[in-house]
Amino acid sequence: MSLPRATELPTGGTVVSAEALRNRTGGWRTAGRPRVDFDRCVNCKLCWVYCPDSAVLVEDGVFRGFDYDVCKGCEICVEMCPVDAIDMVLEGDD
């Protein structure tokens, strides 16, 4: 009996990130939202590593900010930032 190679199997059950629906869950944030001081940021991306909601935006390997549509305001990014470049602000404040 010969089994097919993995490359010969039909695609099924695969989630392609570019095609996956992104649940917009940031609308029920209560504590506020993260704000970054880019002058202090050292681009360590620890906020990206620890964010449970994938709300940290990184483009071409560089931290660019937050996707507030999915950020729930958990403050993990604030706690993980080694240079205190991220703080929490109330909704509507900048």
N, CA, C and O atoms as a CHARMM CRD file, in Angstrom:
* protein
*
  376
    1    1 MET  N      0.84900  -1.18700   0.00000 PROA 1      0.00000
    2    1 MET  CA     0.00000   0.00000   0.00000 PROA 1      0.00000
    3    1 MET  C      0.89000   1.24600   0.00000 PROA 1      0.00000
    4    1 MET  O      1.85600   1.32800   0.75900 PROA 1      0.00000
    5    2 SER  N      0.56200   2.18900  -0.83900 PROA 2      0.00000
    6    2 SER  CA     1.34500   3.40700  -0.96000 PROA 2      0.00000
    7    2 SER  C      0.48900   4.60400  -0.54200 PROA 2      0.00000
    8    2 SER  O     -0.60900   4.81400  -1.05900 PROA 2      0.00000
    9    3 LEU  N      1.00000   5.35900   0.37800 PROA 3      0.00000
   10    3 LEU  CA     0.28300   6.55700   0.82500 PROA 3      0.00000
   11    3 LEU  C      0.71800   7.75600  -0.00800 PROA 3      0.00000
   12    3 LEU  O      1.87000   7.83000  -0.43600 PROA 3      0.00000
   13    4 PRO  N     -0.20100   8.70000  -0.24200 PROA 4      0.00000
   14    4 PRO  CA     0.17900   9.88900  -1.00000 PROA 4      0.00000
   15    4 PRO  C      1.09800  10.79500  -0.17200 PROA 4      0.00000
   16    4 PRO  O      1.03800  10.80500   1.05800 PROA 4      0.00000
   17    5 ARG  N      1.92700  11.53400  -0.85400 PROA 5      0.00000
   18    5 ARG  CA     2.78900  12.51500  -0.19500 PROA 5      0.00000
   19    5 ARG  C      1.92500  13.67100   0.29200 PROA 5      0.00000
   20    5 ARG  O      0.85000  13.91300  -0.25700 PROA 5      0.00000
   21    6 ALA  N      2.37600  14.37500   1.29700 PROA 6      0.00000
   22    6 ALA  CA     1.62000  15.49100   1.86100 PROA 6      0.00000
   23    6 ALA  C      1.33100  16.55700   0.80900 PROA 6      0.00000
   24    6 ALA  O      0.27900  17.19500   0.84100 PROA 6      0.00000
   25    7 THR  N      2.25400  16.74800  -0.11400 PROA 7      0.00000
   26    7 THR  CA     2.07100  17.76100  -1.15500 PROA 7      0.00000
   27    7 THR  C      1.03900  17.35300  -2.19100 PROA 7      0.00000
   28    7 THR  O      0.58400  18.18300  -2.97800 PROA 7      0.00000
   29    8 GLU  N      0.66700  16.07500  -2.19600 PROA 8      0.00000
   30    8 GLU  CA    -0.31600  15.56500  -3.14800 PROA 8      0.00000
   31    8 GLU  C     -1.74200  15.58100  -2.59500 PROA 8      0.00000
   32    8 GLU  O     -2.70100  15.34600  -3.33000 PROA 8      0.00000
   33    9 LEU  N     -1.87600  15.85600  -1.31300 PROA 9      0.00000
   34    9 LEU  CA    -3.19300  15.86500  -0.68700 PROA 9      0.00000
   35    9 LEU  C     -3.93600  17.15800  -1.02000 PROA 9      0.00000
   36    9 LEU  O     -3.30200  18.20100  -1.18200 PROA 9      0.00000
   37   10 PRO  N     -5.25600  17.11100  -1.12400 PROA 10     0.00000
   38   10 PRO  CA    -6.01000  18.33900  -1.36800 PROA 10     0.00000
   39   10 PRO  C     -5.97000  19.24100  -0.13200 PROA 10     0.00000
   40   10 PRO  O     -5.89500  18.76500   1.00100 PROA 10     0.00000
   41   11 THR  N     -6.02100  20.52900  -0.37300 PROA 11     0.00000
   42   11 THR  CA    -6.02900  21.49000   0.71900 PROA 11     0.00000
   43   11 THR  C     -7.35000  21.39200   1.45500 PROA 11     0.00000
   44   11 THR  O     -8.41300  21.33400   0.83800 PROA 11     0.00000
   45   12 GLY  N     -7.27900  21.37500   2.75700 PROA 12     0.00000
   46   12 GLY  CA    -8.50200  21.30800   3.54400 PROA 12     0.00000
   47   12 GLY  C     -8.20100  21.62900   4.99100 PROA 12     0.00000
   48   12 GLY  O     -7.19300  21.17400   5.53200 PROA 12     0.00000
   49   13 GLY  N     -9.04300  22.38900   5.61100 PROA 13     0.00000
   50   13 GLY  CA    -8.86300  22.71500   7.01400 PROA 13     0.00000
   51   13 GLY  C     -7.73300  23.69400   7.27300 PROA 13     0.00000
   52   13 GLY  O     -7.30100  23.85700   8.41400 PROA 13     0.00000
   53   14 THR  N     -7.25800  24.33700   6.24200 PROA 14     0.00000
   54   14 THR  CA    -6.16500  25.28100   6.40000 PROA 14     0.00000
   55   14 THR  C     -6.71300  26.69400   6.52700 PROA 14     0.00000
   56   14 THR  O     -7.58800  27.10300   5.76300 PROA 14     0.00000
   57   15 VAL  N     -6.19300  27.43300   7.49500 PROA 15     0.00000
   58   15 VAL  CA    -6.57400  28.83100   7.66100 PROA 15     0.00000
   59   15 VAL  C     -5.40800  29.68100   7.18600 PROA 15     0.00000
   60   15 VAL  O     -4.32100  29.64700   7.76300 PROA 15     0.00000
   61   16 VAL  N     -5.64500  30.42800   6.14800 PROA 16     0.00000
   62   16 VAL  CA    -4.63400  31.32900   5.60300 PROA 16     0.00000
   63   16 VAL  C     -4.84900  32.69000   6.25500 PROA 16     0.00000
   64   16 VAL  O     -5.94200  33.25100   6.17600 PROA 16     0.00000
   65   17 SER  N     -3.81800  33.22100   6.89600 PROA 17     0.00000
   66   17 SER  CA    -3.98300  34.44000   7.68800 PROA 17     0.00000
   67   17 SER  C     -4.54800  35.60600   6.88300 PROA 17     0.00000
   68   17 SER  O     -5.33400  36.39100   7.41300 PROA 17     0.00000
   69   18 ALA  N     -4.16700  35.73300   5.62500 PROA 18     0.00000
   70   18 ALA  CA    -4.66700  36.83600   4.81100 PROA 18     0.00000
   71   18 ALA  C     -6.16400  36.71000   4.52100 PROA 18     0.00000
   72   18 ALA  O     -6.82700  37.70000   4.20800 PROA 18     0.00000
   73   19 GLU  N     -6.69500  35.47800   4.62700 PROA 19     0.00000
   74   19 GLU  CA    -8.10700  35.24800   4.32900 PROA 19     0.00000
   75   19 GLU  C     -8.97300  35.08000   5.58000 PROA 19     0.00000
   76   19 GLU  O    -10.20000  35.04500   5.48500 PROA 19     0.00000
   77   20 ALA  N     -8.34500  34.97800   6.73500 PROA 20     0.00000
   78   20 ALA  CA    -9.09100  34.73800   7.97900 PROA 20     0.00000
   79   20 ALA  C     -9.84700  35.98900   8.41100 PROA 20     0.00000
   80   20 ALA  O     -9.35200  37.10700   8.27000 PROA 20     0.00000
   81   21 LEU  N    -11.03800  35.79000   8.93400 PROA 21     0.00000
   82   21 LEU  CA   -11.80300  36.90300   9.47300 PROA 21     0.00000
   83   21 LEU  C    -11.15200  37.38900  10.75700 PROA 21     0.00000
   84   21 LEU  O    -10.71700  36.57800  11.57500 PROA 21     0.00000
   85   22 ARG  N    -11.08000  38.67300  10.94000 PROA 22     0.00000
   86   22 ARG  CA   -10.48800  39.25600  12.14500 PROA 22     0.00000
   87   22 ARG  C    -11.62300  39.78600  12.99400 PROA 22     0.00000
   88   22 ARG  O    -12.28200  40.75800  12.62600 PROA 22     0.00000
   89   23 ASN  N    -11.85200  39.14800  14.13300 PROA 23     0.00000
   90   23 ASN  CA   -12.93500  39.57200  15.02100 PROA 23     0.00000
   91   23 ASN  C    -12.62100  40.92600  15.62600 PROA 23     0.00000
   92   23 ASN  O    -11.56000  41.11800  16.22000 PROA 23     0.00000
   93   24 ARG  N    -13.52400  41.84100  15.48000 PROA 24     0.00000
   94   24 ARG  CA   -13.36600  43.18800  16.03700 PROA 24     0.00000
   95   24 ARG  C    -13.92600  43.18400  17.44800 PROA 24     0.00000
   96   24 ARG  O    -15.13700  43.27400  17.65000 PROA 24     0.00000
   97   25 THR  N    -13.03200  43.07900  18.42000 PROA 25     0.00000
   98   25 THR  CA   -13.45000  42.92800  19.81500 PROA 25     0.00000
   99   25 THR  C    -13.08200  44.12200  20.68300 PROA 25     0.00000
  100   25 THR  O    -13.36600  44.11500  21.88100 PROA 25     0.00000
  101   26 GLY  N    -12.46900  45.13100  20.12100 PROA 26     0.00000
  102   26 GLY  CA   -12.00600  46.26600  20.90600 PROA 26     0.00000
  103   26 GLY  C    -13.10700  47.19000  21.37000 PROA 26     0.00000
  104   26 GLY  O    -12.84200  48.09700  22.16000 PROA 26     0.00000
  105   27 GLY  N    -14.32200  47.00100  20.91700 PROA 27     0.00000
  106   27 GLY  CA   -15.40800  47.90800  21.27100 PROA 27     0.00000
  107   27 GLY  C    -15.84900  47.84700  22.71900 PROA 27     0.00000
  108   27 GLY  O    -16.56200  48.74000  23.17800 PROA 27     0.00000
  109   28 TRP  N    -15.44900  46.82100  23.45200 PROA 28     0.00000
  110   28 TRP  CA   -15.86800  46.73300  24.84500 PROA 28     0.00000
  111   28 TRP  C    -14.72600  47.00200  25.81500 PROA 28     0.00000
  112   28 TRP  O    -14.78800  46.59600  26.97600 PROA 28     0.00000
  113   29 ARG  N    -13.67500  47.69100  25.34300 PROA 29     0.00000
  114   29 ARG  CA   -12.57400  48.10700  26.20700 PROA 29     0.00000
  115   29 ARG  C    -13.11000  49.02100  27.29300 PROA 29     0.00000
  116   29 ARG  O    -13.90100  49.91600  26.99700 PROA 29     0.00000
  117   30 THR  N    -12.70900  48.82500  28.53800 PROA 30     0.00000
  118   30 THR  CA   -13.19700  49.68100  29.61800 PROA 30     0.00000
  119   30 THR  C    -12.07500  50.44700  30.31000 PROA 30     0.00000
  120   30 THR  O    -12.28900  51.56900  30.76900 PROA 30     0.00000
  121   31 ALA  N    -10.89100  49.86300  30.39200 PROA 31     0.00000
  122   31 ALA  CA    -9.80900  50.49400  31.15000 PROA 31     0.00000
  123   31 ALA  C     -9.09500  51.59100  30.36000 PROA 31     0.00000
  124   31 ALA  O     -8.38800  52.40700  30.95100 PROA 31     0.00000
  125   32 GLY  N     -9.26100  51.62400  29.07900 PROA 32     0.00000
  126   32 GLY  CA    -8.55600  52.57700  28.23300 PROA 32     0.00000
  127   32 GLY  C     -7.84100  51.84600  27.12900 PROA 32     0.00000
  128   32 GLY  O     -8.07500  50.66200  26.88800 PROA 32     0.00000
  129   33 ARG  N     -6.96400  52.56700  26.46000 PROA 33     0.00000
  130   33 ARG  CA    -6.23300  51.96400  25.35200 PROA 33     0.00000
  131   33 ARG  C     -4.75900  52.32900  25.45500 PROA 33     0.00000
  132   33 ARG  O     -4.41400  53.35800  26.03500 PROA 33     0.00000
  133   34 PRO  N     -3.88700  51.49500  24.89600 PROA 34     0.00000
  134   34 PRO  CA    -2.45500  51.78800  24.98000 PROA 34     0.00000
  135   34 PRO  C     -2.05300  52.91100  24.02900 PROA 34     0.00000
  136   34 PRO  O     -2.59700  53.06100  22.93500 PROA 34     0.00000
  137   35 ARG  N     -1.09000  53.68300  24.48600 PROA 35     0.00000
  138   35 ARG  CA    -0.51300  54.75600  23.66300 PROA 35     0.00000
  139   35 ARG  C      1.00200  54.60100  23.75400 PROA 35     0.00000
  140   35 ARG  O      1.53800  54.35500  24.83400 PROA 35     0.00000
  141   36 VAL  N      1.68400  54.74200  22.63600 PROA 36     0.00000
  142   36 VAL  CA     3.13500  54.54900  22.61000 PROA 36     0.00000
  143   36 VAL  C      3.85300  55.87000  22.37200 PROA 36     0.00000
  144   36 VAL  O      3.40100  56.70600  21.59000 PROA 36     0.00000
  145   37 ASP  N      4.97700  56.04300  23.05800 PROA 37     0.00000
  146   37 ASP  CA     5.87800  57.16500  22.82900 PROA 37     0.00000
  147   37 ASP  C      6.99600  56.61600  21.93800 PROA 37     0.00000
  148   37 ASP  O      7.92100  55.96800  22.42600 PROA 37     0.00000
  149   38 PHE  N      6.90800  56.87500  20.64500 PROA 38     0.00000
  150   38 PHE  CA     7.86500  56.31100  19.69600 PROA 38     0.00000
  151   38 PHE  C      9.28700  56.82500  19.92300 PROA 38     0.00000
  152   38 PHE  O     10.24200  56.18600  19.48300 PROA 38     0.00000
  153   39 ASP  N      9.44800  57.96100  20.59900 PROA 39     0.00000
  154   39 ASP  CA    10.78800  58.45800  20.90500 PROA 39     0.00000
  155   39 ASP  C     11.48400  57.57700  21.94000 PROA 39     0.00000
  156   39 ASP  O     12.71200  57.50300  21.96800 PROA 39     0.00000
  157   40 ARG  N     10.70800  56.91400  22.78500 PROA 40     0.00000
  158   40 ARG  CA    11.27100  56.03700  23.81400 PROA 40     0.00000
  159   40 ARG  C     11.32900  54.57900  23.37400 PROA 40     0.00000
  160   40 ARG  O     12.12600  53.80700  23.90800 PROA 40     0.00000
  161   41 CYS  N     10.49900  54.19100  22.41200 PROA 41     0.00000
  162   41 CYS  CA    10.40100  52.79900  21.96000 PROA 41     0.00000
  163   41 CYS  C     11.73300  52.34000  21.35700 PROA 41     0.00000
  164   41 CYS  O     12.34000  53.05100  20.55600 PROA 41     0.00000
  165   42 VAL  N     12.17900  51.13300  21.75800 PROA 42     0.00000
  166   42 VAL  CA    13.42900  50.56600  21.23600 PROA 42     0.00000
  167   42 VAL  C     13.16300  49.42000  20.26300 PROA 42     0.00000
  168   42 VAL  O     14.08500  48.69800  19.88400 PROA 42     0.00000
  169   43 ASN  N     11.90400  49.25300  19.86100 PROA 43     0.00000
  170   43 ASN  CA    11.48900  48.24200  18.88200 PROA 43     0.00000
  171   43 ASN  C     11.85800  46.81400  19.30000 PROA 43     0.00000
  172   43 ASN  O     12.24700  45.99300  18.47000 PROA 43     0.00000
  173   44 CYS  N     11.72900  46.53500  20.59400 PROA 44     0.00000
  174   44 CYS  CA    12.03900  45.18200  21.08300 PROA 44     0.00000
  175   44 CYS  C     10.91700  44.20200  20.72800 PROA 44     0.00000
  176   44 CYS  O     11.13900  42.99200  20.67300 PROA 44     0.00000
  177   45 LYS  N      9.73900  44.71700  20.49300 PROA 45     0.00000
  178   45 LYS  CA     8.54200  43.95800  20.11400 PROA 45     0.00000
  179   45 LYS  C      8.06100  42.97700  21.18600 PROA 45     0.00000
  180   45 LYS  O      7.36200  42.01300  20.87100 PROA 45     0.00000
  181   46 LEU  N      8.42900  43.21600  22.45200 PROA 46     0.00000
  182   46 LEU  CA     7.89200  42.38100  23.52600 PROA 46     0.00000
  183   46 LEU  C      6.37900  42.56100  23.62900 PROA 46     0.00000
  184   46 LEU  O      5.66700  41.62200  23.98400 PROA 46     0.00000
  185   47 CYS  N      5.89100  43.74500  23.32600 PROA 47     0.00000
  186   47 CYS  CA     4.43900  43.97400  23.33000 PROA 47     0.00000
  187   47 CYS  C      3.77200  43.05800  22.30600 PROA 47     0.00000
  188   47 CYS  O      2.70400  42.50700  22.57200 PROA 47     0.00000
  189   48 TRP  N      4.38800  42.89500  21.14800 PROA 48     0.00000
  190   48 TRP  CA     3.85900  42.02900  20.09400 PROA 48     0.00000
  191   48 TRP  C      3.87700  40.56700  20.53800 PROA 48     0.00000
  192   48 TRP  O      2.91700  39.83400  20.30200 PROA 48     0.00000
  193   49 VAL  N      4.95800  40.14700  21.17500 PROA 49     0.00000
  194   49 VAL  CA     5.09300  38.75900  21.61600 PROA 49     0.00000
  195   49 VAL  C      4.01300  38.39200  22.62400 PROA 49     0.00000
  196   49 VAL  O      3.43100  37.31100  22.54200 PROA 49     0.00000
  197   50 TYR  N      3.74300  39.28000  23.57100 PROA 50     0.00000
  198   50 TYR  CA     2.84000  38.95700  24.67100 PROA 50     0.00000
  199   50 TYR  C      1.38700  39.35000  24.45300 PROA 50     0.00000
  200   50 TYR  O      0.53000  38.92700  25.22900 PROA 50     0.00000
  201   51 CYS  N      1.07500  40.13100  23.44500 PROA 51     0.00000
  202   51 CYS  CA    -0.30600  40.57300  23.22400 PROA 51     0.00000
  203   51 CYS  C     -1.21300  39.37600  22.93400 PROA 51     0.00000
  204   51 CYS  O     -1.00000  38.66400  21.95300 PROA 51     0.00000
  205   52 PRO  N     -2.22600  39.14800  23.78100 PROA 52     0.00000
  206   52 PRO  CA    -3.10000  37.99600  23.56900 PROA 52     0.00000
  207   52 PRO  C     -4.10100  38.18400  22.43100 PROA 52     0.00000
  208   52 PRO  O     -4.76000  37.22700  22.02300 PROA 52     0.00000
  209   53 ASP  N     -4.22000  39.39600  21.92100 PROA 53     0.00000
  210   53 ASP  CA    -5.21900  39.68600  20.89600 PROA 53     0.00000
  211   53 ASP  C     -4.62400  40.01000  19.53300 PROA 53     0.00000
  212   53 ASP  O     -5.36300  40.35000  18.61000 PROA 53     0.00000
  213   54 SER  N     -3.32200  39.91400  19.38800 PROA 54     0.00000
  214   54 SER  CA    -2.64000  40.27300  18.13400 PROA 54     0.00000
  215   54 SER  C     -2.99600  41.69500  17.71000 PROA 54     0.00000
  216   54 SER  O     -3.23700  41.96300  16.53300 PROA 54     0.00000
  217   55 ALA  N     -3.02400  42.59400  18.68000 PROA 55     0.00000
  218   55 ALA  CA    -3.39300  43.98200  18.41200 PROA 55     0.00000
  219   55 ALA  C     -2.19100  44.87100  18.13000 PROA 55     0.00000
  220   55 ALA  O     -2.35700  46.04700  17.80600 PROA 55     0.00000
  221   56 VAL  N     -0.98900  44.32800  18.24700 PROA 56     0.00000
  222   56 VAL  CA     0.21600  45.11000  18.01000 PROA 56     0.00000
  223   56 VAL  C      0.54800  45.05100  16.51700 PROA 56     0.00000
  224   56 VAL  O      0.66300  43.97100  15.93900 PROA 56     0.00000
  225   57 LEU  N      0.69700  46.20600  15.91600 PROA 57     0.00000
  226   57 LEU  CA     0.97100  46.28900  14.47800 PROA 57     0.00000
  227   57 LEU  C      2.47500  46.35300  14.23000 PROA 57     0.00000
  228   57 LEU  O      3.16200  47.23700  14.74200 PROA 57     0.00000
  229   58 VAL  N      2.97300  45.41200  13.44500 PROA 58     0.00000
  230   58 VAL  CA     4.38500  45.38200  13.05700 PROA 58     0.00000
  231   58 VAL  C      4.42200  45.28900  11.53800 PROA 58     0.00000
  232   58 VAL  O      3.80500  44.40800  10.94000 PROA 58     0.00000
  233   59 GLU  N      5.15700  46.21500  10.92300 PROA 59     0.00000
  234   59 GLU  CA     5.31200  46.22100   9.46800 PROA 59     0.00000
  235   59 GLU  C      6.79600  46.24400   9.13600 PROA 59     0.00000
  236   59 GLU  O      7.53600  47.08800   9.64200 PROA 59     0.00000
  237   60 ASP  N      7.22800  45.32900   8.29700 PROA 60     0.00000
  238   60 ASP  CA     8.63500  45.22100   7.90200 PROA 60     0.00000
  239   60 ASP  C      9.54800  45.12500   9.12000 PROA 60     0.00000
  240   60 ASP  O     10.64400  45.68600   9.12400 PROA 60     0.00000
  241   61 GLY  N      9.09500  44.41200  10.15400 PROA 61     0.00000
  242   61 GLY  CA     9.90300  44.20200  11.34700 PROA 61     0.00000
  243   61 GLY  C      9.93900  45.37000  12.31000 PROA 61     0.00000
  244   61 GLY  O     10.70000  45.35000  13.27800 PROA 61     0.00000
  245   62 VAL  N      9.12300  46.39400  12.05900 PROA 62     0.00000
  246   62 VAL  CA     9.13500  47.59300  12.90300 PROA 62     0.00000
  247   62 VAL  C      7.77000  47.77500  13.55800 PROA 62     0.00000
  248   62 VAL  O      6.74000  47.70200  12.88800 PROA 62     0.00000
  249   63 PHE  N      7.76400  48.01200  14.86900 PROA 63     0.00000
  250   63 PHE  CA     6.53900  48.27500  15.61100 PROA 63     0.00000
  251   63 PHE  C      5.91900  49.57800  15.12900 PROA 63     0.00000
  252   63 PHE  O      6.58700  50.61200  15.10300 PROA 63     0.00000
  253   64 ARG  N      4.63900  49.53300  14.74400 PROA 64     0.00000
  254   64 ARG  CA     3.96800  50.70800  14.18100 PROA 64     0.00000
  255   64 ARG  C      2.81900  51.23600  15.03600 PROA 64     0.00000
  256   64 ARG  O      2.31600  52.32800  14.77400 PROA 64     0.00000
  257   65 GLY  N      2.39600  50.49100  16.04400 PROA 65     0.00000
  258   65 GLY  CA     1.28100  50.95900  16.86900 PROA 65     0.00000
  259   65 GLY  C      0.34500  49.81900  17.20800 PROA 65     0.00000
  260   65 GLY  O      0.74600  48.65700  17.26900 PROA 65     0.00000
  261   66 PHE  N     -0.92400  50.17600  17.43100 PROA 66     0.00000
  262   66 PHE  CA    -1.90800  49.20300  17.88400 PROA 66     0.00000
  263   66 PHE  C     -3.14400  49.21700  16.99500 PROA 66     0.00000
  264   66 PHE  O     -3.53200  50.26000  16.47000 PROA 66     0.00000
  265   67 ASP  N     -3.75100  48.06200  16.83300 PROA 67     0.00000
  266   67 ASP  CA    -5.02600  47.93500  16.14100 PROA 67     0.00000
  267   67 ASP  C     -6.10700  48.01000  17.21500 PROA 67     0.00000
  268   67 ASP  O     -6.39100  47.01800  17.88600 PROA 67     0.00000
  269   68 TYR  N     -6.70000  49.17400  17.37500 PROA 68     0.00000
  270   68 TYR  CA    -7.67600  49.39100  18.45000 PROA 68     0.00000
  271   68 TYR  C     -8.99200  48.66200  18.19900 PROA 68     0.00000
  272   68 TYR  O     -9.82500  48.56500  19.10000 PROA 68     0.00000
  273   69 ASP  N     -9.18800  48.15100  16.99100 PROA 69     0.00000
  274   69 ASP  CA   -10.39400  47.36600  16.72400 PROA 69     0.00000
  275   69 ASP  C    -10.36200  46.02000  17.43700 PROA 69     0.00000
  276   69 ASP  O    -11.41400  45.43400  17.69600 PROA 69     0.00000
  277   70 VAL  N     -9.16600  45.52100  17.75900 PROA 70     0.00000
  278   70 VAL  CA    -9.06200  44.22600  18.43400 PROA 70     0.00000
  279   70 VAL  C     -8.44900  44.32000  19.82400 PROA 70     0.00000
  280   70 VAL  O     -8.52000  43.35700  20.58700 PROA 70     0.00000
  281   71 CYS  N     -7.85900  45.43800  20.16800 PROA 71     0.00000
  282   71 CYS  CA    -7.25600  45.62400  21.49300 PROA 71     0.00000
  283   71 CYS  C     -8.34900  45.69700  22.55400 PROA 71     0.00000
  284   71 CYS  O     -9.30800  46.45800  22.42400 PROA 71     0.00000
  285   72 LYS  N     -8.19100  44.89500  23.60500 PROA 72     0.00000
  286   72 LYS  CA    -9.17700  44.89200  24.68800 PROA 72     0.00000
  287   72 LYS  C     -8.71400  45.70000  25.90000 PROA 72     0.00000
  288   72 LYS  O     -9.42400  45.76300  26.90400 PROA 72     0.00000
  289   73 GLY  N     -7.54300  46.31400  25.82100 PROA 73     0.00000
  290   73 GLY  CA    -7.07400  47.15200  26.92300 PROA 73     0.00000
  291   73 GLY  C     -6.58200  46.37000  28.13000 PROA 73     0.00000
  292   73 GLY  O     -6.73200  46.82800  29.26200 PROA 73     0.00000
  293   74 CYS  N     -6.00100  45.20800  27.91000 PROA 74     0.00000
  294   74 CYS  CA    -5.58000  44.34600  29.02100 PROA 74     0.00000
  295   74 CYS  C     -4.34400  44.86700  29.75100 PROA 74     0.00000
  296   74 CYS  O     -4.08200  44.45500  30.88100 PROA 74     0.00000
  297   75 GLU  N     -3.58800  45.75500  29.13500 PROA 75     0.00000
  298   75 GLU  CA    -2.39900  46.39400  29.70200 PROA 75     0.00000
  299   75 GLU  C     -1.16800  45.49300  29.76400 PROA 75     0.00000
  300   75 GLU  O     -0.17200  45.86600  30.38400 PROA 75     0.00000
  301   76 ILE  N     -1.21000  44.32600  29.14400 PROA 76     0.00000
  302   76 ILE  CA    -0.02900  43.46300  29.14500 PROA 76     0.00000
  303   76 ILE  C      1.12800  44.15100  28.42800 PROA 76     0.00000
  304   76 ILE  O      2.27600  44.03700  28.85700 PROA 76     0.00000
  305   77 CYS  N      0.83800  44.86000  27.34700 PROA 77     0.00000
  306   77 CYS  CA     1.89200  45.56100  26.61100 PROA 77     0.00000
  307   77 CYS  C      2.58100  46.59800  27.49800 PROA 77     0.00000
  308   77 CYS  O      3.79800  46.77300  27.42600 PROA 77     0.00000
  309   78 VAL  N      1.80900  47.27600  28.32500 PROA 78     0.00000
  310   78 VAL  CA     2.36500  48.27800  29.24200 PROA 78     0.00000
  311   78 VAL  C      3.32500  47.61200  30.21900 PROA 78     0.00000
  312   78 VAL  O      4.41600  48.12200  30.47500 PROA 78     0.00000
  313   79 GLU  N      2.91400  46.47200  30.76300 PROA 79     0.00000
  314   79 GLU  CA     3.73500  45.75700  31.73500 PROA 79     0.00000
  315   79 GLU  C      5.00200  45.17400  31.11500 PROA 79     0.00000
  316   79 GLU  O      6.03100  45.09400  31.78400 PROA 79     0.00000
  317   80 MET  N      4.94500  44.76900  29.86000 PROA 80     0.00000
  318   80 MET  CA     6.08000  44.10700  29.21900 PROA 80     0.00000
  319   80 MET  C      7.09500  45.08100  28.63500 PROA 80     0.00000
  320   80 MET  O      8.23100  44.68400  28.37800 PROA 80     0.00000
  321   81 CYS  N      6.73500  46.31800  28.42000 PROA 81     0.00000
  322   81 CYS  CA     7.64200  47.28600  27.79200 PROA 81     0.00000
  323   81 CYS  C      8.81800  47.59600  28.73700 PROA 81     0.00000
  324   81 CYS  O      8.60900  48.12600  29.82900 PROA 81     0.00000
  325   82 PRO  N     10.04900  47.26700  28.32300 PROA 82     0.00000
  326   82 PRO  CA    11.20200  47.45600  29.20600 PROA 82     0.00000
  327   82 PRO  C     11.63200  48.91100  29.36600 PROA 82     0.00000
  328   82 PRO  O     12.40300  49.22700  30.27100 PROA 82     0.00000
  329   83 VAL  N     11.14900  49.79600  28.50800 PROA 83     0.00000
  330   83 VAL  CA    11.56300  51.20600  28.58200 PROA 83     0.00000
  331   83 VAL  C     10.39500  52.12900  28.90100 PROA 83     0.00000
  332   83 VAL  O     10.51000  53.34600  28.75600 PROA 83     0.00000
  333   84 ASP  N      9.27600  51.56300  29.33300 PROA 84     0.00000
  334   84 ASP  CA     8.08200  52.34500  29.70100 PROA 84     0.00000
  335   84 ASP  C      7.64600  53.29800  28.59500 PROA 84     0.00000
  336   84 ASP  O      7.29900  54.45000  28.85700 PROA 84     0.00000
  337   85 ALA  N      7.66800  52.80800  27.35000 PROA 85     0.00000
  338   85 ALA  CA     7.25500  53.61900  26.21100 PROA 85     0.00000
  339   85 ALA  C      5.75600  53.54200  25.96900 PROA 85     0.00000
  340   85 ALA  O      5.22100  54.29800  25.15700 PROA 85     0.00000
  341   86 ILE  N      5.07100  52.63600  26.66300 PROA 86     0.00000
  342   86 ILE  CA     3.62500  52.45000  26.46900 PROA 86     0.00000
  343   86 ILE  C      2.90200  52.78100  27.76100 PROA 86     0.00000
  344   86 ILE  O      3.28400  52.31100  28.83200 PROA 86     0.00000
  345   87 ASP  N      1.85800  53.58800  27.66000 PROA 87     0.00000
  346   87 ASP  CA     1.00500  53.85100  28.80700 PROA 87     0.00000
  347   87 ASP  C     -0.44900  53.73400  28.37400 PROA 87     0.00000
  348   87 ASP  O     -0.74400  53.65400  27.18200 PROA 87     0.00000
  349   88 MET  N     -1.33300  53.72600  29.32200 PROA 88     0.00000
  350   88 MET  CA    -2.76100  53.60700  29.02800 PROA 88     0.00000
  351   88 MET  C     -3.40600  54.97800  29.12100 PROA 88     0.00000
  352   88 MET  O     -3.09900  55.75800  30.02300 PROA 88     0.00000
  353   89 VAL  N     -4.29900  55.26600  28.19100 PROA 89     0.00000
  354   89 VAL  CA    -5.05300  56.52000  28.20000 PROA 89     0.00000
  355   89 VAL  C     -6.52900  56.18800  28.09800 PROA 89     0.00000
  356   89 VAL  O     -6.89800  55.14600  27.55700 PROA 89     0.00000
  357   90 LEU  N     -7.36000  57.05600  28.60500 PROA 90     0.00000
  358   90 LEU  CA    -8.80100  56.87000  28.48800 PROA 90     0.00000
  359   90 LEU  C     -9.23600  57.01400  27.04200 PROA 90     0.00000
  360   90 LEU  O     -8.60500  57.73500  26.27000 PROA 90     0.00000
  361   91 GLU  N    -10.29000  56.34300  26.68000 PROA 91     0.00000
  362   91 GLU  CA   -10.81600  56.43600  25.32200 PROA 91     0.00000
  363   91 GLU  C    -11.07900  57.91300  24.98200 PROA 91     0.00000
  364   91 GLU  O    -11.68800  58.64700  25.76100 PROA 91     0.00000
  365   92 GLY  N    -10.60900  58.31800  23.81500 PROA 92     0.00000
  366   92 GLY  CA   -10.82000  59.68400  23.36800 PROA 92     0.00000
  367   92 GLY  C     -9.70300  60.64100  23.75000 PROA 92     0.00000
  368   92 GLY  O     -9.59500  61.71800  23.16400 PROA 92     0.00000
  369   93 ASP  N     -8.85300  60.26900  24.73700 PROA 93     0.00000
  370   93 ASP  CA    -7.72400  61.09600  25.12200 PROA 93     0.00000
  371   93 ASP  C     -6.51700  60.71600  24.29000 PROA 93     0.00000
  372   93 ASP  O     -6.34700  59.54600  23.94700 PROA 93     0.00000
  373   94 ASP  N     -5.68200  61.67900  23.96100 PROA 94     0.00000
  374   94 ASP  CA    -4.42700  61.38400  23.24300 PROA 94     0.00000
  375   94 ASP  C     -3.26100  62.04700  23.89200 PROA 94     0.00000
  376   94 ASP  O     -2.13200  61.90800  23.42200 PROA 94     0.00000
